[in-house]
Amino acid sequence: MPFYEYRCRDCGHTLTKLQSMSAPALTTCPQCGHESLVKLISASSCELKGVGVFGNSKQPFANESKSCPASTGAGASAPCAACPHAD
């Protein structure tokens, strides 16, 4: 369940509430009692883990070779220093 942030337009009170995504938004300010709460847009925190989640992951994707894609020429298989495939 995500955390939602709210701010009262009348008194400026802010609060954070753990709610399910299907729950209705809060409207009544617990500080002043007015129906003036608005949901704030805030940065979310999400951490993706695992091999191949990001293109610059240190682990190669299953279908990638360990050869450096920037290297040219026949038989070039050693990764360069800037390559994310370097061990």
C-alpha positions in Angstrom: 0.0 0.0 0.0 1.3 3.4 -0.9 1.7 6.5 1.3 -0.3 9.6 0.2 0.5 13.1 1.3 -2.3 15.7 1.9 -2.3 19.4 2.6 -5.2 21.5 3.9 -5.9 24.5 1.7 -7.3 26.5 4.7 -4.9 25.9 7.5 -1.8 24.5 5.7 -1.7 21.3 7.8 0.1 18.4 6.1 -0.2 14.7 6.8 0.9 11.4 5.4 -1.6 8.5 5.2 -1.0 4.8 4.3 -4.0 3.9 2.1 -4.8 1.3 -0.5 -4.9 2.6 -4.1 -8.7 2.0 -4.2 -9.5 3.9 -1.0 -11.2 7.3 -1.5 -9.1 10.4 -1.0 -9.3 12.1 2.4 -11.2 15.4 2.3 -11.6 16.5 6.0 -8.6 18.1 7.7 -8.0 16.6 11.1 -6.5 19.9 12.3 -9.2 22.4 11.4 -12.1 20.2 10.4 -12.7 21.8 7.1 -13.4 19.9 3.9 -10.3 21.3 2.2 -7.6 18.5 2.0 -5.9 18.1 -1.3 -3.7 15.2 -2.3 -0.2 16.2 -3.1 2.0 14.8 -5.8 5.2 13.5 -4.4 8.2 11.5 -5.6 7.7 7.8 -5.2 10.4 5.4 -4.0 10.7 2.2 -5.9 13.8 0.0 -6.1 14.1 -2.4 -8.9 16.5 -5.3 -8.3 17.8 -8.1 -10.4 20.0 -8.8 -13.4 19.1 -6.9 -16.5 16.7 -4.4 -14.8 18.8 -1.5 -16.1 20.7 -1.2 -19.3 23.8 -0.2 -17.5 23.7 -3.1 -15.1 27.0 -4.7 -14.3 25.6 -8.1 -15.1 25.0 -8.9 -18.7 21.6 -9.7 -20.1 21.0 -13.4 -20.8 21.3 -12.8 -24.6 24.4 -10.5 -24.4 28.0 -11.6 -24.8 30.8 -10.3 -22.7 32.5 -8.7 -25.7 32.6 -5.0 -25.8 30.0 -3.6 -28.2 32.2 -0.6 -28.8 35.2 -2.7 -29.9 35.7 -3.2 -33.7 37.7 -5.6 -35.7 37.7 -9.3 -36.0 38.3 -11.3 -32.8 37.8 -8.3 -30.4 36.4 -9.9 -27.3 38.0 -8.1 -24.4 35.7 -5.4 -22.8 36.9 -1.9 -22.7 37.4 0.1 -19.5 34.2 2.1 -20.1 32.0 -0.9 -20.9 29.5 -2.0 -18.2 30.4 -5.5 -19.0 33.9 -5.1 -17.6 34.6 -7.3 -14.6 
